[in-house]
Amino acid sequence: MDTSLHTSEVTTTERPPMGDRLGMLIPILVLTVLGVGYGLLLRPQFVTLRDLRARHALRAEADALERGVREVRQLSEVGGSLADARAVVDAAIPGIDDVPGLMTVMESAAQRSRVVVGGVEVSREPAPATMPELAGNDTVMVGISLRRVEYESLKTFVYLLEKSHRVLDVLSVQFSPKALTATIRARAYLVR
């Protein structure tokens, strides 16, 4: 007989020590903490960045709109000045035979240069060949007879005629110093 101890094999499920279990849970806990931290702390920051970008885009659009409004205001101001400029051009080159306007220009120049207008002759004439036909321009020939004219007052009168608001070209000036008379031929322009 065998007196040796009989040992039977007993299988037991061995549990890892507590430290090993904790070692396996640490990565899971770290991932959980990171996920919760992201959800609670970092994600709102990303949302805030998105909001800031959206606000920046809205501000850029608002600035572009303000620039557009400023440009429209400037154009409307220019439009007002264009209307003023058109009124000046219409006065300079009227669309009708503006004989009273021509008379006013001549009377004003005569008063300022201290001469007397003795007579005015106005005749319509076709536009000169140098002017394009499609422009729709006609001319009016104006003959002006002046009395009590001295040379300096004649120069002043011609200067004032050419500098008036009407477009006038002085074509010829005849001056008689003995009789103190002068005759001036000028061309005024019209738009058909």
N, CA, C and O of each residue as an XYZ file, in Angstrom:
768
protein
N       0.768     -1.110      0.000
C       0.000      0.000      0.000
C       0.837      1.210      0.000
O       1.900      1.414      0.587
N       0.290      1.815     -0.615
C       1.035      3.032     -0.813
C       0.599      3.998      0.256
O      -0.582      4.329      0.355
N       1.430      4.401      0.966
C       1.122      5.307      2.059
C       1.328      6.764      1.646
O       1.230      7.665      2.479
N       1.571      6.963      0.548
C       1.774      8.359      0.133
C       0.430      9.084      0.126
O      -0.646      8.518     -0.066
N       0.566     10.191      0.318
C      -0.641     11.006      0.344
C      -1.216     11.093     -1.050
O      -0.584     11.325     -2.081
N      -2.362     10.896     -0.939
C      -3.016     10.967     -2.228
C      -3.484     12.405     -2.421
O      -4.264     12.932     -1.628
N      -3.047     12.956     -3.368
C      -3.455     14.341     -3.621
C      -4.343     14.348     -4.835
O      -4.023     13.786     -5.882
N      -5.362     14.941     -4.678
C      -6.249     15.046     -5.823
C      -6.143     16.471     -6.381
O      -5.908     17.466     -5.695
N      -6.322     16.454     -7.562
C      -6.235     17.782     -8.182
C      -7.573     18.472     -8.050
O      -8.611     17.973     -8.486
N      -7.516     19.540     -7.486
C      -8.744     20.320     -7.329
C      -8.584     21.550     -8.226
O      -7.615     22.303     -8.124
N      -9.508     21.710     -9.049
C      -9.464     22.866     -9.930
C     -10.311     23.973     -9.312
O     -11.488     23.813     -8.987
N      -9.691     24.997     -9.187
C     -10.405     26.166     -8.683
C     -10.204     27.298     -9.688
O      -9.146     27.446    -10.299
N     -11.188     28.030     -9.819
C     -11.035     29.190    -10.704
C     -10.266     30.240     -9.940
O     -10.648     30.712     -8.869
N      -9.250     30.543    -10.515
C      -8.407     31.499     -9.833
C      -8.833     32.911    -10.208
O      -9.009     33.254    -11.377
N      -8.980     33.663     -9.221
C      -9.328     35.065     -9.449
C      -8.045     35.871     -9.395
O      -7.173     35.671     -8.550
N      -7.978     36.789    -10.341
C      -6.793     37.624    -10.263
C      -6.894     38.491     -9.029
O      -7.989     38.799     -8.558
N      -5.816     38.858     -8.543
C      -5.852     39.701     -7.365
C      -6.550     41.019     -7.681
O      -6.690     41.387     -8.848
N      -6.975     41.709     -6.675
C      -7.746     42.932     -6.809
C      -6.974     43.990     -7.600
O      -7.594     44.743     -8.351
N      -5.723     44.072     -7.472
C      -4.900     45.046     -8.186
C      -4.952     44.824     -9.683
O      -4.936     45.783    -10.455
N      -5.013     43.579    -10.100
C      -5.075     43.306    -11.530
C      -6.421     43.730    -12.096
O      -6.496     44.254    -13.207
N      -7.474     43.505    -11.341
C      -8.796     43.911    -11.816
C      -8.858     45.434    -11.962
O      -9.411     45.959    -12.928
N      -8.300     46.100    -11.019
C      -8.282     47.549    -11.065
C      -7.454     48.033    -12.252
O      -7.786     49.033    -12.889
N      -6.387     47.320    -12.537
C      -5.539     47.664    -13.672
C      -6.290     47.543    -14.985
O      -6.023     48.294    -15.923
N      -7.219     46.615    -15.065
C      -8.000     46.465    -16.290
C      -9.095     47.525    -16.364
O      -9.501     47.910    -17.461
N      -9.569     47.995    -15.244
C     -10.638     48.986    -15.234
C     -10.125     50.412    -15.462
O     -10.886     51.293    -15.864
N      -8.859     50.628    -15.209
C      -8.306     51.985    -15.341
C      -8.461     52.522    -16.767
O      -8.913     53.656    -16.923
N      -8.112     51.771    -17.808
C      -8.308     52.328    -19.152
C      -9.775     52.627    -19.426
O     -10.099     53.620    -20.079
N     -10.660     51.774    -18.931
C     -12.085     52.012    -19.148
C     -12.513     53.274    -18.413
O     -13.269     54.083    -18.953
N     -12.038     53.444    -17.193
C     -12.366     54.644    -16.431
C     -11.791     55.900    -17.086
O     -12.445     56.942    -17.133
N     -10.583     55.790    -17.583
C      -9.959     56.944    -18.248
C     -10.761     57.330    -19.479
O     -11.028     58.512    -19.699
N     -11.149     56.348    -20.283
C     -11.951     56.636    -21.473
C     -13.297     57.238    -21.094
O     -13.788     58.149    -21.762
N     -13.889     56.728    -20.026
C     -15.172     57.264    -19.574
C     -15.017     58.712    -19.115
O     -15.835     59.565    -19.461
N     -13.978     58.987    -18.343
C     -13.747     60.357    -17.865
C     -13.473     61.290    -19.041
O     -13.965     62.418    -19.076
N     -12.689     60.816    -19.996
C     -12.423     61.646    -21.177
C     -13.701     61.920    -21.962
O     -13.925     63.044    -22.410
N     -14.524     60.917    -22.126
C     -15.789     61.104    -22.843
C     -16.701     62.087    -22.138
O     -17.289     62.967    -22.767
N     -16.816     61.931    -20.824
C     -17.653     62.852    -20.050
C     -17.051     64.254    -20.079
O     -17.774     65.241    -20.211
N     -15.738     64.339    -19.958
C     -15.070     65.646    -20.012
C     -15.286     66.325    -21.352
O     -15.543     67.527    -21.413
N     -15.181     65.555    -22.423
C     -15.434     66.110    -23.751
C     -16.866     66.602    -23.848
O     -17.133     67.701    -24.333
N     -17.774     65.774    -23.381
C     -19.188     66.136    -23.471
C     -19.541     67.354    -22.648
O     -20.366     68.170    -23.061
N     -18.922     67.483    -21.486
C     -19.291     68.579    -20.599
C     -18.422     69.823    -20.755
O     -18.900     70.942    -20.572
N     -17.162     69.634    -21.087
C     -16.263     70.781    -21.105
C     -15.852     71.226    -22.504
O     -15.974     72.406    -22.834
N     -15.373     70.313    -23.322
C     -14.816     70.697    -24.613
C     -15.876     70.920    -25.682
O     -15.750     71.849    -26.479
N     -16.901     70.107    -25.720
C     -17.921     70.245    -26.759
C     -18.574     71.625    -26.728
O     -18.768     72.215    -27.790
N     -18.920     72.164    -25.562
C     -19.466     73.526    -25.570
C     -18.484     74.546    -26.142
O     -18.907     75.521    -26.764
N     -17.184     74.340    -25.944
C     -16.207     75.259    -26.510
C     -16.228     75.190    -28.032
O     -16.136     76.223    -28.694
N     -16.348     73.987    -28.599
C     -16.433     73.847    -30.051
C     -17.697     74.500    -30.580
O     -17.681     75.142    -31.631
N     -18.794     74.336    -29.847
C     -20.045     74.979    -30.247
C     -19.870     76.495    -30.214
O     -20.348     77.196    -31.106
N     -19.190     76.997    -29.196
C     -18.942     78.431    -29.093
C     -18.091     78.908    -30.262
O     -18.344     79.983    -30.804
N     -17.096     78.140    -30.657
C     -16.283     78.501    -31.817
C     -17.128     78.540    -33.079
O     -16.975     79.444    -33.900
N     -18.030     77.554    -33.243
C     -18.921     77.568    -34.404
C     -19.808     78.807    -34.386
O     -20.028     79.448    -35.414
N     -20.317     79.133    -33.188
C     -21.150     80.329    -33.067
C     -20.359     81.587    -33.413
O     -20.869     82.487    -34.080
N     -19.112     81.643    -32.955
C     -18.281     82.800    -33.271
C     -18.041     82.915    -34.768
O     -18.074     84.013    -35.324
N     -17.801     81.796    -35.413
C     -17.608     81.817    -36.867
C     -18.877     82.276    -37.567
O     -18.824     83.059    -38.515
N     -20.018     81.786    -37.095
C     -21.292     82.198    -37.688
C     -21.522     83.695    -37.470
O     -21.968     84.396    -38.379
N     -21.220     84.182    -36.270
C     -21.367     85.613    -36.001
C     -20.427     86.434    -36.868
O     -20.797     87.497    -37.367
N     -19.207     85.937    -37.045
C     -18.245     86.632    -37.899
C     -18.762     86.697    -39.336
O     -18.657     87.735    -39.989
N     -19.316     85.597    -39.824
C     -19.870     85.583    -41.181
C     -21.038     86.560    -41.288
O     -21.155     87.278    -42.280
N     -21.906     86.592    -40.271
C     -23.023     87.536    -40.280
C     -22.521     88.978    -40.254
O     -23.073     89.841    -40.937
N     -21.484     89.238    -39.476
C     -20.929     90.594    -39.400
C     -20.340     91.007    -40.743
O     -20.480     92.154    -41.167
N     -19.678     90.056    -41.410
C     -19.115     90.355    -42.729
C     -20.232     90.680    -43.718
O     -20.097     91.601    -44.523
N     -21.332     89.930    -43.663
C     -22.468     90.219    -44.539
C     -23.074     91.579    -44.214
O     -23.441     92.329    -45.118
N     -23.180     91.900    -42.920
C     -23.728     93.196    -42.519
C     -22.828     94.337    -42.998
O     -23.321     95.372    -43.445
N     -21.515     94.150    -42.904
C     -20.582     95.168    -43.392
C     -20.724     95.356    -44.896
O     -20.707     96.485    -45.387
N     -20.863     94.251    -45.629
C     -21.049     94.340    -47.076
C     -22.347     95.081    -47.400
O     -22.391     95.886    -48.330
N     -23.389     94.811    -46.639
C     -24.665     95.492    -46.849
C     -24.536     96.986    -46.554
O     -25.081     97.811    -47.287
N     -23.825     97.335    -45.493
C     -23.611     98.748    -45.166
C     -22.823     99.453    -46.266
O     -23.121    100.596    -46.615
N     -21.807     98.764    -46.815
C     -21.054     99.356    -47.926
C     -21.970     99.585    -49.119
O     -21.880    100.617    -49.784
N     -22.846     98.633    -49.391
C     -23.789     98.791    -50.494
C     -24.727     99.965    -50.276
O     -25.016    100.717    -51.206
N     -25.202    100.121    -49.051
C     -26.094    101.247    -48.741
C     -25.351    102.568    -48.914
O     -25.905    103.528    -49.449
N     -24.088    102.617    -48.460
C     -23.293    103.838    -48.638
C     -23.117    104.156    -50.116
O     -23.222    105.313    -50.521
N     -22.845    103.123    -50.929
C     -22.673    103.349    -52.363
C     -23.963    103.851    -52.993
O     -23.928    104.729    -53.855
N     -25.101    103.306    -52.573
C     -26.387    103.769    -53.106
C     -26.614    105.230    -52.724
O     -27.082    106.023    -53.541
N     -26.283    105.583    -51.481
C     -26.431    106.985    -51.059
C     -25.538    107.903    -51.886
O     -25.958    108.983    -52.301
N     -24.297    107.463    -52.124
C     -23.395    108.278    -52.934
C     -23.930    108.424    -54.348
O     -23.866    109.507    -54.928
N     -24.457    107.343    -54.905
C     -25.020    107.421    -56.249
C     -26.231    108.336    -56.288
O     -26.429    109.061    -57.263
N     -27.051    108.309    -55.230
C     -28.210    109.199    -55.224
C     -27.761    110.653    -55.123
O     -28.385    111.535    -55.713
N     -26.677    110.911    -54.375
C     -26.137    112.267    -54.323
C     -25.602    112.675    -55.684
O     -25.803    113.807    -56.124
N     -24.915    111.745    -56.356
C     -24.413    112.028    -57.700
C     -25.584    112.242    -58.644
O     -25.523    113.093    -59.531
N     -26.655    111.468    -58.454
C     -27.842    111.639    -59.291
C     -28.412    113.029    -59.143
O     -28.840    113.634    -60.127
N     -28.425    113.550    -57.917
C     -28.895    114.912    -57.705
C     -27.990    115.912    -58.395
O     -28.468    116.869    -59.005
N     -26.683    115.697    -58.303
C     -25.768    116.614    -58.965
C     -25.833    116.445    -60.481
O     -25.577    117.397    -61.218
N     -26.173    115.242    -60.958
C     -26.358    115.056    -62.401
C     -27.562    115.841    -62.891
O     -27.535    116.409    -63.983
N     -28.621    115.876    -62.085
C     -29.790    116.667    -62.468
C     -29.417    118.150    -62.526
O     -29.858    118.870    -63.422
N     -28.608    118.597    -61.573
C     -28.149    119.987    -61.600
C     -27.289    120.244    -62.832
O     -27.426    121.274    -63.492
N     -26.403    119.299    -63.137
C     -25.543    119.443    -64.314
C     -26.375    119.458    -65.590
O     -26.076    120.202    -66.523
N     -27.419    118.635    -65.627
C     -28.280    118.620    -66.818
C     -28.988    119.959    -66.978
O     -29.145    120.447    -68.097
N     -29.416    120.557    -65.868
C     -30.064    121.867    -65.943
C     -29.095    122.910    -66.495
O     -29.492    123.777    -67.274
N     -27.822    122.828    -66.092
C     -26.817    123.765    -66.603
C     -26.606    123.556    -68.098
O     -26.517    124.520    -68.859
N     -26.526    122.285    -68.519
C     -26.339    121.996    -69.947
C     -27.554    122.441    -70.742
O     -27.414    123.002    -71.829
N     -28.751    122.195    -70.208
C     -29.962    122.636    -70.905
C     -30.003    124.153    -71.041
O     -30.481    124.672    -72.050
N     -29.507    124.864    -70.040
C     -29.464    126.325    -70.133
C     -28.405    126.775    -71.132
O     -28.582    127.783    -71.816
N     -27.296    126.024    -71.216
C     -26.220    126.401    -72.129
C     -26.574    126.105    -73.576
O     -26.263    126.887    -74.475
N     -27.227    124.970    -73.793
C     -27.634    124.585    -75.151
C     -29.097    124.175    -75.072
O     -29.397    122.990    -74.924
N     -30.015    125.139    -75.168
C     -31.429    124.800    -75.004
C     -31.950    123.959    -76.162
O     -31.340    123.892    -77.229
N     -33.080    123.328    -75.929
C     -33.675    122.471    -76.946
C     -34.614    123.204    -77.878
O     -35.151    122.600    -78.806
N     -34.827    124.491    -77.658
C     -35.716    125.280    -78.516
C     -34.999    126.567    -78.885
O     -33.938    126.882    -78.346
N     -35.598    127.309    -79.818
C     -35.030    128.617    -80.151
C     -35.251    129.527    -78.955
O     -36.357    130.024    -78.741
N     -34.222    129.740    -78.192
C     -34.334    130.499    -76.955
C     -33.898    131.938    -77.190
O     -32.885    132.381    -76.650
N     -34.665    132.668    -77.997
C     -34.334    134.057    -78.294
C     -34.408    134.918    -77.034
O     -33.514    135.737    -76.820
N     -35.440    134.770    -76.185
C     -35.440    135.576    -74.957
C     -34.212    135.303    -74.074
O     -33.680    136.224    -73.454
N     -33.770    134.062    -74.019
C     -32.569    133.745    -73.246
C     -31.337    134.408    -73.831
O     -30.492    134.919    -73.096
N     -31.232    134.400    -75.164
C     -30.111    135.078    -75.823
C     -30.153    136.577    -75.548
O     -29.123    137.199    -75.290
N     -31.354    137.150    -75.606
C     -31.503    138.584    -75.348
C     -31.065    138.916    -73.917
O     -30.410    139.931    -73.681
N     -31.431    138.055    -72.974
C     -31.049    138.285    -71.578
C     -29.537    138.255    -71.415
O     -28.970    139.085    -70.704
N     -28.882    137.298    -72.073
C     -27.419    137.202    -71.999
C     -26.786    138.468    -72.565
O     -25.853    139.018    -71.980
N     -27.297    138.930    -73.708
C     -26.721    140.128    -74.337
C     -26.973    141.383    -73.507
O     -26.083    142.220    -73.359
N     -28.182    141.517    -72.967
C     -28.485    142.690    -72.139
C     -27.608    142.722    -70.887
O     -27.117    143.779    -70.491
N     -27.418    141.569    -70.276
C     -26.575    141.501    -69.082
C     -25.137    141.889    -69.409
O     -24.515    142.657    -68.675
N     -24.611    141.358    -70.510
C     -23.240    141.693    -70.915
C     -23.133    143.176    -71.261
O     -22.121    143.808    -70.959
N     -24.162    143.736    -71.891
C     -24.142    145.156    -72.260
C     -24.152    146.039    -71.015
O     -23.409    147.018    -70.941
N     -24.982    145.699    -70.046
C     -25.040    146.505    -68.822
C     -23.718    146.449    -68.065
O     -23.239    147.468    -67.567
N     -23.133    145.268    -67.981
C     -21.884    145.130    -67.225
C     -20.703    145.803    -67.934
O     -19.765    146.254    -67.278
N     -20.746    145.874    -69.272
C     -19.642    146.509    -70.003
C     -19.957    147.955    -70.384
O     -19.129    148.615    -71.011
N     -21.130    148.454    -70.021
C     -21.560    149.840    -70.239
C     -21.602    150.213    -71.710
O     -21.069    151.239    -72.132
N     -22.254    149.344    -72.480
C     -22.536    149.652    -73.885
C     -24.039    149.572    -74.087
O     -24.764    149.054    -73.237
N     -24.505    150.093    -75.229
C     -25.933    150.084    -75.541
C     -26.151    149.157    -76.727
O     -25.492    149.289    -77.758
N     -27.082    148.215    -76.575
C     -27.426    147.313    -77.679
C     -28.397    148.071    -78.579
O     -29.490    148.447    -78.157
N     -27.977    148.289    -79.828
C     -28.809    149.030    -80.781
C     -29.741    148.123    -81.550
O     -30.833    148.550    -81.925
N     -29.350    146.883    -81.799
C     -30.197    145.970    -82.545
C     -29.665    144.547    -82.452
O     -28.478    144.305    -82.237
N     -30.590    143.628    -82.623
C     -30.237    142.210    -82.576
C     -30.924    141.530    -83.744
O     -32.116    141.734    -83.972
N     -30.185    140.730    -84.476
C     -30.749    139.945    -85.579
C     -30.472    138.473    -85.274
O     -29.329    138.082    -85.039
N     -31.521    137.674    -85.280
C     -31.386    136.244    -84.985
C     -31.908    135.473    -86.180
O     -33.029    135.710    -86.630
N     -31.102    134.546    -86.703
C     -31.551    133.709    -87.823
C     -31.086    132.275    -87.594
O     -29.961    132.013    -87.168
N     -31.997    131.369    -87.895
C     -31.664    129.954    -87.725
C     -30.824    129.495    -88.903
O     -31.009    129.940    -90.036
N     -29.910    128.607    -88.611
C     -28.966    128.151    -89.624
C     -28.676    126.673    -89.390
O     -28.671    126.229    -88.241
N     -28.436    125.903    -90.443
C     -28.071    124.498    -90.201
C     -26.716    124.419    -89.507
O     -25.904    125.343    -89.562
N     -26.509    123.309    -88.869
C     -25.251    123.108    -88.145
C     -24.084    123.114    -89.112
O     -24.231    122.692    -90.260
N     -22.927    123.586    -88.668
C     -21.756    123.578    -89.543
C     -21.353    122.153    -89.919
O     -21.703    121.193    -89.233
N     -20.624    122.038    -91.003
C     -20.217    120.722    -91.507
C     -19.292    120.004    -90.527
O     -19.195    118.777    -90.556
N     -18.627    120.740    -89.679
C     -17.711    120.108    -88.723
C     -18.451    119.409    -87.590
O     -17.864    118.605    -86.866
N     -19.736    119.712    -87.432
C     -20.519    119.102    -86.358
C     -21.177    117.828    -86.888
O     -21.769    117.865    -87.967
N     -21.100    116.721    -86.185
C     -21.733    115.491    -86.658
C     -23.249    115.661    -86.778
O     -23.889    116.257    -85.912
N     -23.810    115.126    -87.865
C     -25.244    115.282    -88.102
C     -26.080    114.533    -87.075
O     -27.172    114.976    -86.720
N     -25.575    113.403    -86.597
C     -26.342    112.605    -85.645
C     -26.434    113.259    -84.276
O     -27.212    112.822    -83.429
N     -25.644    114.304    -84.054
C     -25.658    114.951    -82.749
C     -26.966    115.680    -82.500
O     -27.317    115.934    -81.348
N     -27.699    116.023    -83.561
C     -28.976    116.702    -83.388
C     -28.810    118.154    -83.009
O     -29.638    118.694    -82.275
N     -27.761    118.804    -83.491
C     -27.512    120.201    -83.151
C     -27.908    121.109    -84.302
O     -27.735    120.769    -85.472
N     -28.430    122.244    -83.954
C     -28.676    123.329    -84.898
C     -27.985    124.555    -84.347
O     -27.570    124.587    -83.188
N     -27.866    125.560    -85.189
C     -27.257    126.800    -84.720
C     -28.183    127.965    -85.004
O     -29.045    127.904    -85.880
N     -27.986    129.009    -84.253
C     -28.687    130.268    -84.452
C     -27.607    131.325    -84.615
O     -26.740    131.482    -83.755
N     -27.670    132.043    -85.721
C     -26.725    133.136    -85.940
C     -27.305    134.391    -85.305
O     -28.484    134.703    -85.478
N     -26.476    135.094    -84.579
C     -26.906    136.292    -83.872
C     -26.023    137.451    -84.334
O     -24.796    137.387    -84.263
N     -26.677    138.506    -84.806
C     -25.973    139.741    -85.141
C     -26.334    140.790    -84.103
O     -27.515    141.017    -83.841
N     -25.344    141.427    -83.514
C     -25.577    142.396    -82.448
C     -24.956    143.726    -82.869
O     -23.771    143.795    -83.198
N     -25.769    144.777    -82.855
C     -25.269    146.128    -83.136
C     -25.152    146.872    -81.820
O     -26.096    146.913    -81.031
N     -23.981    147.463    -81.587
C     -23.725    148.177    -80.337
C     -23.460    149.651    -80.631
O     -22.865    149.999    -81.652
N     -23.913    150.513    -79.716
C     -23.657    151.951    -79.829
C     -22.926    152.415    -78.580
O     -22.927    151.739    -77.551
N     -22.309    153.571    -78.689
C     -21.540    154.155    -77.585
C     -20.506    153.156    -77.060
O     -20.433    152.870    -75.865
N     -19.725    152.646    -77.986
C     -18.766    151.599    -77.652
C     -17.355    152.162    -77.716
O     -16.955    152.743    -78.725
N     -16.625    151.992    -76.664
C     -15.194    152.262    -76.674
C     -14.490    150.910    -76.717
O     -15.098    149.871    -76.458
N     -13.215    150.936    -77.043
C     -12.489    149.679    -77.252
C     -12.486    148.793    -76.002
O     -12.721    147.589    -76.108
N     -12.227    149.358    -74.834
C     -12.177    148.563    -73.597
C     -13.542    147.959    -73.270
O     -13.628    146.804    -72.854
N     -14.613    148.741    -73.459
C     -15.951    148.208    -73.178
C     -16.334    147.134    -74.196
O     -17.066    146.200    -73.867
N     -15.837    147.265    -75.442
C     -16.087    146.227    -76.448
C     -15.396    144.925    -76.049
O     -15.988    143.850    -76.143
N     -14.147    145.023    -75.605
C     -13.441    143.820    -75.150
C     -14.182    143.164    -73.988
O     -14.320    141.942    -73.941
N     -14.653    143.975    -73.062
C     -15.391    143.436    -71.915
C     -16.679    142.763    -72.370
O     -17.033    141.692    -71.876
N     -17.385    143.396    -73.318
C     -18.642    142.832    -73.821
C     -18.403    141.476    -74.491
O     -19.131    140.519    -74.227
N     -17.401    141.392    -75.345
C     -17.097    140.124    -76.037
C     -16.674    139.064    -75.024
O     -17.080    137.906    -75.127
N     -15.870    139.451    -74.060
C     -15.444    138.512    -73.018
C     -16.655    137.978    -72.251
O     -16.760    136.774    -72.021
N     -17.566    138.864    -71.858
C     -18.756    138.444    -71.111
C     -19.667    137.552    -71.952
O     -20.274    136.618    -71.428
N     -19.766    137.834    -73.253
C     -20.568    136.959    -74.129
C     -20.002    135.545    -74.150
O     -20.734    134.566    -74.006
N     -18.700    135.455    -74.329
C     -18.092    134.126    -74.416
C     -18.089    133.394    -73.082
O     -18.079    132.163    -73.060
N     -18.096    134.114    -71.980
C     -18.081    133.474    -70.659
C     -19.483    133.297    -70.077
O     -19.618    132.858    -68.935
N     -20.515    133.624    -70.828
C     -21.879    133.483    -70.312
C     -22.252    132.003    -70.210
O     -21.531    131.133    -70.698
N     -23.394    131.736    -69.565
C     -23.830    130.343    -69.390
C     -24.281    129.719    -70.705
O     -24.338    128.494    -70.815
N     -24.605    130.545    -71.712
C     -24.971    130.026    -73.024
C     -23.713    129.726    -73.819
O     -22.710    130.433    -73.709
N     -23.775    128.680    -74.616
C     -22.643    128.373    -75.480
C     -22.753    129.278    -76.699
O     -23.647    129.123    -77.531
N     -21.835    130.218    -76.784
C     -21.788    131.181    -77.889
C     -20.374    131.212    -78.440
O     -19.399    131.256    -77.690
N     -20.279    131.189    -79.741
C     -18.983    131.382    -80.396
C     -19.031    132.731    -81.095
O     -19.878    132.943    -81.963
N     -18.146    133.638    -80.738
C     -18.062    134.929    -81.415
C     -17.283    134.701    -82.702
O     -16.120    134.299    -82.675
N     -17.944    134.965    -83.842
C     -17.329    134.699    -85.143
C     -16.600    135.913    -85.699
O     -15.511    135.792    -86.261
N     -17.210    137.089    -85.537
C     -16.551    138.290    -86.063
C     -16.948    139.503    -85.238
O     -18.026    139.561    -84.648
N     -16.034    140.475    -85.218
C     -16.266    141.738    -84.522
C     -15.812    142.859    -85.458
O     -14.671    142.871    -85.920
N     -16.717    143.795    -85.730
C     -16.371    144.985    -86.523
C     -16.533    146.191    -85.601
O     -17.581    146.388    -84.986
N     -15.482    146.983    -85.521
C     -15.484    148.107    -84.584
C     -15.149    149.389    -85.332
O     -14.201    149.432    -86.116
N     -15.933    150.430    -85.085
C     -15.676    151.745    -85.671
C     -15.410    152.723    -84.529
O     -16.344    153.171    -83.865
N     -14.121    153.060    -84.295
C     -13.818    153.947    -83.177
C     -14.330    155.381    -83.379
O     -14.605    156.077    -82.401
N     -14.462    155.832    -84.646
C     -14.939    157.200    -84.884
C     -16.421    157.313    -84.552
O     -16.850    158.278    -83.920
N     -17.209    156.309    -84.985
C     -18.660    156.367    -84.759
C     -19.046    155.763    -83.413
O     -20.202    155.858    -83.002
N     -18.094    155.145    -82.725
C     -18.336    154.439    -81.458
C     -19.436    153.388    -81.613
O     -20.342    153.285    -80.786
N     -19.329    152.606    -82.702
C     -20.276    151.512    -82.951
C     -19.493    150.228    -83.188
O     -18.304    150.244    -83.507
N     -20.192    149.134    -83.023
C     -19.588    147.821    -83.276
C     -20.686    146.861    -83.708
O     -21.846    147.003    -83.321
N     -20.300    145.895    -84.507
C     -21.208    144.826    -84.929
C     -20.512    143.505    -84.620
O     -19.353    143.290    -84.976
N     -21.239    142.643    -83.961
C     -20.683    141.346    -83.566
C     -21.563    140.258    -84.144
O     -22.789    140.318    -84.055
N     -20.917    139.252    -84.745
C     -21.652    138.066    -85.216
C     -21.230    136.895    -84.330
O     -20.045    136.641    -84.111
N     -22.238    136.203    -83.837
C     -21.977    135.070    -82.940
C     -22.863    133.904    -83.343
O     -23.879    134.077    -84.016
N     -22.467    132.738    -82.928
C     -23.249    131.526    -83.198
C     -23.641    130.914    -81.856
O     -22.800    130.694    -80.984
N     -24.930    130.647    -81.712
C     -25.447    129.947    -80.526
C     -25.908    128.572    -80.980
O     -26.297    128.397    -82.134
N     -25.867    127.606    -80.092
C     -26.195    126.226    -80.441
C     -27.501    125.792    -79.797
O     -27.841    126.215    -78.692
N     -28.223    124.943    -80.510
C     -29.488    124.379    -80.036
C     -29.434    122.870    -80.170
O     -28.667    122.332    -80.969
N     -30.240    122.206    -79.394
C     -30.391    120.760    -79.527
C     -31.783    120.505    -80.063
O     -32.772    120.993    -79.514
N     -31.856    119.732    -81.149
C     -33.177    119.413    -81.731
C     -33.935    118.471    -80.857
O     -35.060    118.094    -81.185
